[in-house]
């Protein structure tokens, strides 16, 4: 199971993989001995937001330098 946490651009409410709000889900996954990963603001998924808002600063940063 993969969890991708994507924050809305300019949103006041932001979660991360370490957020307390995800602890219940994480505990459930571990109790059922499932493998999982969690990625904050996974760039390929975030690109979908950039398709709607290509001029936003988060869409114009280079992450390869």
Backbone as CSV, one residue per row, in Angstrom:
resi,resn,N_x,N_y,N_z,CA_x,CA_y,CA_z,C_x,C_y,C_z
1,UNK,0.843,-1.152,0.000,0.000,0.000,0.000,0.896,1.225,0.000
2,UNK,0.602,2.137,-0.896,1.330,3.392,-0.961,0.395,4.521,-0.582
3,UNK,0.890,5.404,0.280,0.134,6.596,0.646,0.879,7.793,0.081
4,UNK,0.156,8.609,-0.652,0.722,9.854,-1.163,-0.059,10.995,-0.530
5,UNK,0.609,11.809,0.252,-0.034,12.972,0.854,0.319,14.189,0.030
6,UNK,-0.689,14.764,-0.573,-0.490,15.929,-1.417,-1.229,17.105,-0.784
7,UNK,-0.516,18.174,-0.537,-1.121,19.374,0.018,-1.610,20.262,-1.117
8,UNK,-2.769,20.854,-0.907,-3.257,21.827,-1.877,-2.339,23.039,-1.842
9,UNK,-2.130,23.630,-2.997,-1.323,24.843,-3.051,-1.953,25.909,-2.168
10,UNK,-1.117,26.603,-1.412,-1.540,27.724,-0.565,-2.586,27.351,0.476
11,UNK,-2.652,26.107,0.844,-3.620,25.659,1.838,-3.074,25.870,3.247
12,UNK,-3.935,26.315,4.133,-3.551,26.475,5.533,-3.391,25.111,6.198
13,UNK,-4.256,24.158,5.832,-4.255,22.821,6.435,-3.295,21.919,5.665
14,UNK,-2.268,21.441,6.347,-1.294,20.547,5.716,-1.007,19.368,6.630
15,UNK,-0.986,18.202,6.054,-0.584,17.003,6.765,0.729,16.517,6.188
16,UNK,1.367,15.644,6.907,2.559,14.973,6.401,2.456,13.516,6.820
17,UNK,3.368,12.726,6.347,3.347,11.304,6.684,3.483,11.063,8.180
18,UNK,4.024,12.035,8.902,4.221,11.914,10.345,3.081,12.515,11.159
19,UNK,2.020,12.962,10.514,0.919,13.630,11.210,0.162,12.679,12.123
20,UNK,-0.276,13.220,13.232,-1.053,12.435,14.189,-2.351,11.920,13.565
21,UNK,-2.895,12.668,12.621,-4.164,12.273,12.005,-4.038,10.983,11.185
22,UNK,-2.814,10.598,10.855,-2.620,9.363,10.092,-2.256,8.162,10.966
23,UNK,-2.125,8.380,12.253,-1.707,7.304,13.149,-2.700,6.142,13.173
24,UNK,-3.994,6.431,13.155,-4.996,5.366,13.178,-4.873,4.483,11.939
25,UNK,-4.707,5.098,10.796,-4.532,4.330,9.563,-3.247,3.514,9.612
26,UNK,-2.171,4.139,10.055,-0.890,3.440,10.142,-0.970,2.258,11.101
27,UNK,-1.627,2.433,12.245,-1.786,1.334,13.201,-2.584,0.185,12.595
28,UNK,-3.640,0.505,11.863,-4.451,-0.521,11.210,-3.603,-1.308,10.209
29,UNK,-2.837,-0.617,9.424,-1.989,-1.262,8.412,-0.974,-2.184,9.089
30,UNK,-0.342,-1.706,10.137,0.661,-2.513,10.837,0.027,-3.723,11.524
31,UNK,-1.160,-3.552,12.108,-1.851,-4.669,12.759,-2.162,-5.794,11.771
32,UNK,-2.416,-5.436,10.538,-2.741,-6.424,9.514,-1.518,-6.862,8.714
33,UNK,-0.355,-6.482,9.221,0.931,-6.899,8.660,1.036,-6.616,7.154
34,UNK,0.570,-5.450,6.783,0.654,-5.015,5.394,1.888,-4.144,5.215
35,UNK,2.463,-4.206,4.050,3.586,-3.336,3.732,3.023,-2.030,3.211
36,UNK,3.678,-0.945,3.571,3.213,0.351,3.109,4.373,1.331,3.040
37,UNK,4.134,2.380,2.323,5.059,3.509,2.302,4.226,4.782,2.260
38,UNK,4.834,5.855,2.651,4.154,7.140,2.634,5.128,8.167,2.069
39,UNK,4.646,8.951,1.129,5.480,9.967,0.490,4.742,11.296,0.551
40,UNK,5.412,12.302,1.106,4.848,13.654,1.168,5.056,14.369,-0.164
41,UNK,3.984,14.979,-0.660,4.032,15.794,-1.872,4.820,15.134,-3.004
42,UNK,4.433,13.933,-3.311,5.060,13.148,-4.381,4.953,13.918,-5.691
43,UNK,6.078,14.266,-6.242,6.137,15.188,-7.377,5.289,14.746,-8.584
44,UNK,5.310,13.470,-8.989,4.476,13.087,-10.136,2.977,13.306,-9.896
45,UNK,2.521,13.124,-8.669,1.116,13.366,-8.362,0.860,14.868,-8.268
46,UNK,1.808,15.593,-7.706,1.671,17.040,-7.595,1.582,17.684,-8.986
47,UNK,2.141,17.030,-9.982,2.081,17.557,-11.348,0.640,17.702,-11.832
48,UNK,-0.262,16.908,-11.298,-1.671,17.041,-11.669,-2.218,18.397,-11.225
49,UNK,-1.790,18.870,-10.060,-2.196,20.199,-9.611,-1.600,21.269,-10.522
50,UNK,-0.382,21.030,-10.972,0.288,22.000,-11.835,-0.375,22.076,-13.208
51,UNK,-1.033,21.028,-13.621,-1.754,21.071,-14.891,-2.879,22.098,-14.820
52,UNK,-3.477,22.255,-13.630,-4.551,23.231,-13.442,-4.026,24.623,-13.103
53,UNK,-2.808,24.690,-12.580,-2.264,25.958,-12.112,-0.776,26.041,-12.457
54,UNK,-0.425,26.070,-13.744,0.985,25.972,-14.151,1.862,27.145,-13.736
55,UNK,1.284,28.293,-13.411,2.089,29.451,-13.036,2.382,29.530,-11.544
56,UNK,1.890,28.574,-10.774,2.139,28.585,-9.326,3.623,28.326,-9.061
57,UNK,4.158,28.968,-8.027,5.590,28.850,-7.694,6.012,27.406,-7.449
58,UNK,5.145,26.588,-6.870,5.497,25.193,-6.598,5.669,24.393,-7.887
59,UNK,5.098,24.870,-8.958,5.193,24.161,-10.238,6.434,24.555,-11.016
60,UNK,7.062,25.628,-10.627,8.197,26.144,-11.389,9.552,25.871,-10.752
61,UNK,9.560,25.191,-9.602,10.852,24.949,-8.948,11.515,23.702,-9.528
62,UNK,12.791,23.764,-9.613,13.577,22.651,-10.137,14.045,21.808,-8.948
63,UNK,13.694,20.536,-8.922,14.077,19.679,-7.795,15.295,18.827,-8.099
64,UNK,15.910,19.023,-9.237,17.038,18.179,-9.623,18.392,18.821,-9.375
65,UNK,18.418,20.049,-8.893,19.699,20.725,-8.636,20.143,20.521,-7.218
